[in-house]
Amino acid sequence: MNSKEEFLEIYKGISRKGAGKMLGWLEGKDFFTAPASTRFHECCEGGLCEHSVRVYHQLKTLLLSYPSLSLPCADTAPVVALLHDVCKVGCYKTEMRNRKNEQGKWESVPFYTFQEDACFGGHGSKSVYLVRAFMPLTFGEAAAINCHMGVENGNFAVNDAFRQYPLAFLLHTADMASTIPGLCEEEKAT
C-alpha cells in the first residue's frame, strides 16, 4: 500500500463533521504530491503525505506507552497526526540549480523551495487555522497541532502547553521521531 492509500485508509476513521470537506480540499491541492521539506525529511514527491502517515504510526506507538492518557475523541490521533502539517500545502515550488554530477560535469537539477506564509506566526498555528476552517478541534487537539514543532520563533510557552496537554508533547515527539535519519529505510525494509 502506498502512502496515499494508507493515509486514506486511516483518514476513513475520522468521523467528525467537516472531515469529508477537509479531505476534498486536500485532494484538490498538492498534499499528496508535495514534499515534507526542502532538503531534510521526505524531501521527495509525496513526502508530505508519507511523513503524515509516519507521524500517525509514531503517535499510536507512543500512546500505547501511556494507557492512562485519555484522548478527547476517538479520532483524535488520526486528526492531529495526519493533519499537523497541512500548512505546507501549496508552499513548495520546484526550481532548478546547477550541480556537478559524478563525472564532474555541471548539470541542471530540480530542488524544492518553500514559501512560508508569515501572517500565521508559525506553521503550527497555520495548520490549526486550516483544519478549523473545515472541522472542529478540541483545545487539546489544537494545542497539539499548534505546538508540534516545539519551541518555534523563540516562544517557550510551548512548555506550558506540553504540561497542560500531554497529547501536544506526544505529537511533537512523534513528529521528531519520524524524521530520524535512516528510519525510512528501516521501515521500508520491514
Residue, then its C-alpha position, 0 to 999 in steps of 0.5 A: m500500500n502506498s502512502k496515499e492509500e494508507f493515509l486514506e485508509i486511516y483518514k476513513g476513521i475520522s468521523r467528525k463533521g467537516a472531515g469529508k470537506m477537509l479531505g476534498w480540499l486536500e485532494g484538490k491541492d498538492f498534499f499528496t504530491a508535495p514534499a515534507s521539506t526542502r532538503f531534510h525529511e521526505c524531501c521527495e514527491g509525496g513526502l508530505c503525505e508519507h511523513s503524515v502517515r509516519v507521524y500517525h504510526q509514531l503517535k499510536t506507538l507512543l500512546l500505547s506507552y501511556p494507557s492512562l492518557s485519555l484522548p478527547c475523541a476517538d479520532t483524535a490521533p488520526v486528526v492531529a497526526l495526519l493533519h499537523d502539517v497541512c500548512k505546507v500545502g501549496c508552499y513548495k515550488t520546484e526550481m532548478r540549480n546547477r550541480k556537478n554530477e559524478q563525472g564532474k560535469w555541471e548539470s541542471v537539477p530540480f530542488y524544492t523551495f518553500q514559501e512560508d506564509a508569515c501572517f500565521g506566526g508559525h506553521g503550527s498555528k497555520s495548520v490549526y487555522l486550516v483544519r478549523a476552517f473545515m472541522p472542529l478541534t478540541f483545545g487539546e487537539a489544537a494545542a497539539i497541532n499548534c505546538h508540534m514543532g516545539v519551541e518555534n520563533g523563540n516562544f517557550a510557552v510551548n512548555d506550558a502547553f506540553r504540561q497542560y496537554p500531554l497529547a501536544f508533547l506526544l505529537h511533537t515527539a512523534d513528529m521528531a521521531s519520524t524524521i530520524p535519519g535512516l528510519c525510512e529505510e528501516e521501515k521500508a525494509t520491514 
